[in-house]
Protein backbone atom coordinates (compact mmCIF):
# COMPACT_ATOMS: atom_id res chain seq x y z
CA UNK A 1 0.00 0.00 0.00
CA UNK A 2 1.40 3.35 -1.00
CA UNK A 3 1.50 6.29 1.39
CA UNK A 4 -1.17 8.13 -0.63
CA UNK A 5 -3.46 5.08 -0.39
CA UNK A 6 -2.84 4.98 3.35
CA UNK A 7 -3.64 8.71 3.72
CA UNK A 8 -6.79 8.28 1.67
CA UNK A 9 -7.83 5.43 3.95
CA UNK A 10 -7.17 7.58 7.03
CA UNK A 11 -9.12 10.48 5.55
CA UNK A 12 -12.05 8.21 4.76
CA UNK A 13 -11.97 6.66 8.24
CA UNK A 14 -11.81 10.09 9.95
CA UNK A 15 -14.72 11.38 7.88
CA UNK A 16 -16.72 8.23 8.58
CA UNK A 17 -16.13 8.55 12.35
CA UNK A 18 -17.09 12.23 12.32
CA UNK A 19 -20.23 11.51 10.34
CA UNK A 20 -21.17 8.74 12.78
CA UNK A 21 -20.80 11.11 15.73
CA UNK A 22 -22.74 13.81 13.87
CA UNK A 23 -25.53 11.28 13.23
CA UNK A 24 -25.75 10.53 16.97
CA UNK A 25 -26.13 14.22 17.78
CA UNK A 26 -28.66 14.56 14.97
CA UNK A 27 -30.66 11.74 16.56
CA UNK A 28 -30.61 13.55 19.92
CA UNK A 29 -31.95 16.67 18.20
CA UNK A 30 -34.66 14.66 16.40
CA UNK A 31 -35.79 13.00 19.63
CA UNK A 32 -36.09 16.36 21.34
CA UNK A 33 -37.99 17.82 18.36
CA UNK A 34 -40.47 14.94 18.59
CA UNK A 35 -40.93 15.58 22.32
CA UNK A 36 -41.33 19.32 22.46
CA UNK A 37 -43.71 18.76 25.36
CA UNK A 38 -40.65 18.21 27.55
CA UNK A 39 -39.75 21.78 26.72
CA UNK A 40 -37.38 23.03 29.36
CA UNK A 41 -35.24 20.09 30.24
CA UNK A 42 -31.99 21.78 31.26
CA UNK A 43 -30.25 18.42 31.47
CA UNK A 44 -31.14 17.56 27.88
CA UNK A 45 -30.01 20.97 26.67
CA UNK A 46 -26.79 20.55 28.64
CA UNK A 47 -26.19 17.15 27.03
CA UNK A 48 -26.75 18.59 23.55
CA UNK A 49 -24.48 21.56 24.22
CA UNK A 50 -21.77 19.28 25.62
CA UNK A 51 -22.08 16.92 22.65
CA UNK A 52 -21.81 19.84 20.23
CA UNK A 53 -18.75 21.23 22.01
CA UNK A 54 -17.04 17.84 22.00
CA UNK A 55 -17.91 17.31 18.36
CA UNK A 56 -16.53 20.72 17.41
CA UNK A 57 -13.25 19.71 19.10
CA UNK A 58 -13.23 16.44 17.12
CA UNK A 59 -13.72 18.34 13.87
CA UNK A 60 -11.01 20.82 14.82
CA UNK A 61 -8.57 17.98 15.55
CA UNK A 62 -9.37 16.21 12.28
CA UNK A 63 -8.89 19.44 10.32
CA UNK A 64 -5.66 20.41 12.11
CA UNK A 65 -4.14 16.98 11.48
CA UNK A 66 -5.09 17.11 7.81
CA UNK A 67 -7.44 14.15 8.03
CA UNK A 68 -10.45 16.19 6.91
CA UNK A 69 -10.58 19.30 4.75
CA UNK A 70 -11.59 22.42 6.66
CA UNK A 71 -14.59 23.08 4.39
CA UNK A 72 -15.91 19.55 4.92
CA UNK A 73 -15.53 19.80 8.69
CA UNK A 74 -17.22 23.19 8.78
CA UNK A 75 -20.10 21.91 6.67
CA UNK A 76 -20.78 18.95 8.98
CA UNK A 77 -20.63 21.21 12.04
CA UNK A 78 -22.72 23.93 10.40
CA UNK A 79 -25.50 21.48 9.54
CA UNK A 80 -25.71 20.35 13.15
CA UNK A 81 -25.66 23.93 14.42
CA UNK A 82 -28.52 24.87 12.07
CA UNK A 83 -30.58 21.91 13.27
CA UNK A 84 -29.86 22.77 16.89
CA UNK A 85 -30.92 26.37 16.25
CA UNK A 86 -34.21 25.11 14.76
CA UNK A 87 -34.75 23.00 17.88
CA UNK A 88 -34.07 25.89 20.25
CA UNK A 89 -36.32 28.17 18.21
CA UNK A 90 -39.12 25.60 18.35
CA UNK A 91 -38.64 25.23 22.10
CA UNK A 92 -38.84 29.00 22.57
CA UNK A 93 -42.03 29.22 20.48
CA UNK A 94 -43.56 26.29 22.35
CA UNK A 95 -42.70 27.80 25.75
Secondary structure, 3 states (H helix, E strand, C coil): CCHHHHHHHHHHHHHHHHHHHHHHHHHHHHHHHHCHHHCCCHHHHHHHHHHHHHHHHHHHHHHHCCCCCHHHHHHHHHHHHHHHHHHHHHHHHHC
